[in-house]
Amino acid sequence: MKKIFSALLLITMAGYQLLAQQEAQFTHYMFNNMAINPAFAGSNEAICFTGIARQQWYGMKDPKGYDVSPRTFLVSMDAPVLILHGGLGATVFQDQLGYERNVGLRLNYAYRFNLGSGILSFGLQAGFLNKTIDFSKFIFIDENDPLLSTSKESNFTTDFGFGSYYKVPGKFFLGLSAIQLTGAKQAIGKADLTLKRHYFLTGGYEYPLPDYPEFEIDPSFLVKSDGAATQYDLNTIVRYNNKFWGGVTYRVQDAIAIMLGMNIKNFRVGYSYDITTSKLTQSGSMGSHEIMVGYCFKIIIEKPRKSYRNTRFL
């Protein structure tokens, strides 16, 4: 088991030329479009904050006993800006994957305009990423390999993204985006890491039940690809009076997730548990936990009342 674990780490993280920084996955992707599509900024017509904490494949440990299960924390914010004919947004995240940690900031701008019965937007993204790898925790097959470092190494890089997003309020949405477009390289230790381009296709539909209008069924999907591998998420959420929701997500060949949540005034809170269906269960994975918290509000500026002088009382 130790040799297998070490070999997997070396294949993934060592060598002359590596492809790295796979995007973190979230079960609450339908509440997290800001993080994967810059064109989403301002689409809620309100100032919105979303925070997500995810513990993935809980229970996975390396032969030394280190917890190597991925842990991700994310906070995003977006708002409409009329003077810019669109919206602005930002996402801050930290993604811990085994002995690798990524801390990043993404700034988004979206240009929005009416099209048919909906709103179409195009977005640009500037991303900043700091990657750190702690090589001292590796279990080396050959400790004298000159390509391997034995200390903690880090590097900083920038990249860009682009997206489009179409939404018909109360009906459906559809988004297509790509991030890490330039495929920037990072030199860490004695290896060159290349950030892979990631492509996202998202969509969802809102369907109130005709005979039971207090219930609404919201199916959605997410397709994520880096050009080499593609992941599919299929989800259905049932809402009650727009206050409570529950749903199921199927991530093809990976997991089945159960979701529960509720709205409290301008707040929304959600929890999901992913039941691992892949062979990772043999490596000690006890599933994945995820918590989502969101808050939206609008700033309403009252127009000053106009006054008129009556010529009879000058």
C-alpha positions in Angstrom: 0.0 0.0 0.0 2.8 2.4 0.8 4.5 1.8 -2.5 1.2 2.3 -4.4 0.5 5.5 -2.5 4.0 6.9 -3.1 3.9 6.0 -6.8 0.6 7.8 -7.2 2.0 10.9 -5.6 5.1 10.9 -7.7 3.2 10.3 -10.9 0.9 13.2 -10.0 3.5 15.8 -8.7 7.0 15.0 -9.9 8.8 15.2 -13.3 10.1 17.6 -15.8 6.7 18.8 -17.2 3.5 18.5 -15.2 -0.2 19.5 -15.7 -1.6 20.8 -12.4 -4.2 22.8 -10.5 -7.3 20.8 -11.1 -10.3 22.9 -10.1 -12.0 22.1 -6.8 -15.4 20.6 -7.2 -18.5 21.7 -5.3 -21.9 20.0 -4.9 -23.5 23.4 -4.5 -22.4 24.4 -7.9 -25.9 25.9 -8.7 -25.3 28.5 -5.9 -21.6 29.0 -7.0 -21.7 30.2 -10.6 -19.7 33.2 -9.6 -16.6 31.0 -9.0 -16.6 29.3 -12.4 -18.1 31.9 -14.8 -17.1 35.6 -14.8 -20.2 36.5 -16.8 -22.4 35.7 -13.8 -21.4 38.9 -12.0 -24.4 41.0 -11.2 -27.0 38.4 -12.5 -28.9 38.3 -9.2 -29.6 42.1 -9.4 -28.4 42.4 -5.8 -25.2 42.5 -3.8 -24.5 38.8 -2.9 -22.0 37.0 -0.8 -21.5 33.2 -0.9 -19.2 31.1 1.3 -18.6 27.3 0.9 -16.5 25.0 3.0 -15.9 21.5 1.7 -14.2 18.4 3.2 -13.8 15.9 0.4 -13.2 12.2 0.7 -13.1 12.6 4.5 -10.9 10.0 6.3 -8.1 9.5 3.7 -4.7 9.3 5.2 -1.2 8.6 3.9 1.1 5.9 5.3 2.6 8.4 7.7 -0.9 9.2 9.1 -1.2 12.7 7.5 -4.7 13.7 6.5 -4.6 14.0 2.7 -8.3 14.5 1.9 -9.0 17.7 -0.1 -10.3 20.7 1.9 -11.6 23.8 0.1 -12.8 27.1 1.4 -14.3 29.7 -0.9 -15.9 33.2 -0.5 -17.3 35.0 -3.5 -19.1 38.4 -3.9 -20.8 40.1 -6.8 -22.9 43.1 -7.5 -24.6 44.9 -10.4 -22.9 48.2 -11.4 -25.2 50.2 -13.7 -22.5 52.7 -14.7 -20.5 49.8 -16.1 -23.5 48.3 -17.9 -22.9 45.0 -16.0 -21.5 43.7 -12.8 -18.3 43.2 -10.8 -17.3 40.2 -8.7 -14.5 38.6 -6.8 -13.7 35.1 -5.5 -11.1 34.2 -2.8 -10.3 30.5 -2.3 -8.0 28.1 -0.5 -7.7 24.5 -1.8 -5.7 22.0 0.2 -5.0 18.8 -1.8 -2.7 16.4 0.1 0.6 18.2 0.4 -0.4 20.9 -2.1 -2.1 24.2 -1.1 -3.5 26.7 -3.6 -4.6 30.2 -2.5 -6.2 32.3 -5.2 -8.1 35.5 -6.1 -10.2 35.9 -9.1 -11.6 39.3 -10.2 -14.6 39.4 -12.7 -16.3 41.9 -14.9 -19.5 41.2 -16.8 -21.1 43.2 -19.6 -24.9 42.6 -19.6 -27.7 43.5 -22.1 -31.3 42.5 -22.8 -31.8 39.8 -25.4 -35.3 38.5 -26.1 -37.0 37.8 -22.8 -33.8 37.4 -20.9 -30.4 38.9 -20.2 -27.2 37.9 -21.9 -23.8 38.7 -20.4 -20.2 38.3 -21.3 -17.5 38.2 -18.7 -13.7 38.6 -18.3 -11.6 37.3 -15.4 -8.2 38.0 -14.1 -6.8 35.3 -11.7 -4.0 35.2 -9.2 -2.7 32.0 -7.8 -0.1 31.1 -5.2 0.8 27.3 -5.1 2.7 25.7 -2.3 3.9 22.0 -2.2 5.5 20.5 0.9 7.9 17.9 -0.5 9.2 17.1 3.0 6.0 15.0 3.6 6.5 12.8 0.5 7.4 9.2 0.8 10.1 8.8 -1.9 10.7 5.5 -3.7 14.2 6.8 -4.5 15.4 9.4 -2.0 18.4 10.2 -4.2 16.3 11.2 -7.2 17.8 14.5 -8.4 14.5 15.7 -9.7 12.9 15.7 -6.2 13.0 18.5 -3.7 12.8 17.8 0.1 11.6 21.2 1.3 8.5 23.4 1.0 8.3 25.2 -2.3 5.9 27.9 -3.6 5.3 30.1 -6.6 2.9 32.8 -7.8 1.2 33.2 -11.2 -1.5 35.1 -13.0 -4.0 33.9 -15.6 -7.3 34.8 -17.4 -10.7 33.5 -18.1 -13.8 34.2 -20.2 -17.5 33.4 -20.0 -21.0 33.9 -21.3 -24.3 33.6 -19.3 -27.9 33.8 -20.4 -30.7 34.0 -17.9 -34.5 34.3 -18.2 -35.6 35.2 -14.7 -38.0 32.6 -13.2 -37.4 30.3 -16.2 -33.9 29.0 -16.9 -30.2 29.8 -17.2 -27.3 28.6 -19.4 -23.6 29.3 -19.0 -20.4 28.5 -20.8 -17.0 29.5 -19.5 -13.3 28.8 -19.6 -10.6 29.7 -17.0 -6.8 29.4 -16.9 -6.8 30.2 -20.6 -3.1 31.0 -21.1 -1.9 27.7 -19.4 0.5 29.6 -17.3 3.6 27.7 -16.0 4.9 27.5 -12.4 8.4 26.4 -11.5 8.2 24.6 -8.1 11.2 22.7 -6.9 12.8 21.0 -9.9 9.5 20.6 -11.7 7.5 22.9 -14.1 3.8 22.9 -13.4 1.4 23.9 -16.2 -2.1 25.2 -15.2 -4.6 23.3 -17.3 -7.4 25.1 -19.1 -10.8 24.2 -17.6 -14.2 24.5 -19.4 -17.6 24.6 -17.7 -21.1 24.2 -19.2 -23.9 24.8 -16.8 -27.7 25.0 -17.1 -30.8 24.9 -15.0 -34.6 25.2 -15.3 -37.3 26.3 -12.8 -40.6 24.4 -13.0 -43.4 25.3 -10.5 -45.9 22.4 -10.2 -49.2 23.6 -11.8 -51.5 22.0 -9.2 -49.2 22.7 -6.3 -47.6 26.1 -6.8 -45.9 26.1 -3.5 -43.6 23.4 -4.8 -41.0 24.0 -7.5 -38.6 21.5 -9.2 -35.3 22.8 -10.3 -33.2 20.4 -12.4 -29.7 21.5 -13.3 -26.4 20.2 -14.7 -22.7 20.9 -14.7 -20.2 19.6 -17.3 -16.5 20.3 -16.3 -13.6 19.3 -18.6 -9.8 20.0 -18.7 -9.5 18.6 -22.2 -8.3 15.2 -21.0 -11.1 14.2 -18.6 -14.7 15.3 -18.3 -16.9 15.2 -15.2 -20.8 15.3 -15.3 -23.0 16.5 -12.4 -26.8 16.0 -12.7 -29.0 17.6 -10.0 -32.6 18.0 -9.1 -33.8 20.3 -6.2 -37.3 20.5 -4.9 -38.3 23.8 -3.2 -41.2 24.5 -0.9 -42.5 28.0 -0.7 -39.0 29.2 -1.6 -38.0 28.6 2.0 -36.9 25.0 2.2 -35.2 22.8 -0.4 -33.9 19.3 -0.7 -32.2 17.5 -3.6 -30.0 14.8 -5.1 -26.9 15.1 -7.2 -25.4 12.3 -9.2 -21.7 12.8 -10.1 -21.0 10.2 -12.8 -18.6 7.5 -11.6 -17.8 9.4 -8.4 -20.6 10.1 -5.9 -24.3 10.5 -5.1 -25.0 13.6 -2.9 -27.9 14.5 -0.7 -28.7 18.2 -0.3 -30.8 20.1 2.3 -31.2 23.8 2.7 -33.4 26.7 3.7 -33.9 30.5 3.2 -34.1 32.8 6.2 -35.0 36.2 5.0 -32.0 37.3 2.9 -29.9 34.4 4.1 -29.6 30.9 2.6 -28.0 27.9 4.2 -27.3 24.5 2.7 -25.6 21.3 3.5 -24.7 18.3 1.4 -23.2 14.9 2.0 -21.5 13.0 -0.9 -21.7 9.2 -0.8 -18.5 8.0 -2.6 -19.3 5.4 -5.3 -15.8 5.1 -6.8 -12.9 2.9 -5.8 -11.8 5.7 -3.4 -13.9 3.9 -0.7 -11.1 1.4 -0.7 -8.6 4.1 0.3 -10.6 5.1 3.4 -12.9 7.7 2.0 -16.0 8.2 4.2 -17.7 10.6 1.8 -17.6 14.4 1.5 -19.2 17.1 3.6 -20.0 20.6 2.3 -21.6 23.7 3.9 -22.9 26.7 1.9 -23.9 30.1 3.3 -25.2 32.9 1.2 -26.5 36.5 1.8 -28.1 38.9 -0.8 -29.4 42.4 -0.3 -30.3 45.5 -2.4 -29.5 49.1 -1.8 -32.5 51.2 -2.6 -31.8 54.9 -2.9 -35.0 57.0 -2.6 -35.3 59.8 -5.0 -35.6 63.3 -3.4 -39.0 64.8 -3.7 -39.3 67.6 -6.1 -40.7 70.9 -4.8 -42.4 73.7 -6.7 -43.0 77.3 -5.8 -46.4 78.7 -6.1 -46.4 82.2 -7.6 -49.1 83.3 -5.2 -46.7 82.8 -2.3 -43.4 84.2 -3.5 
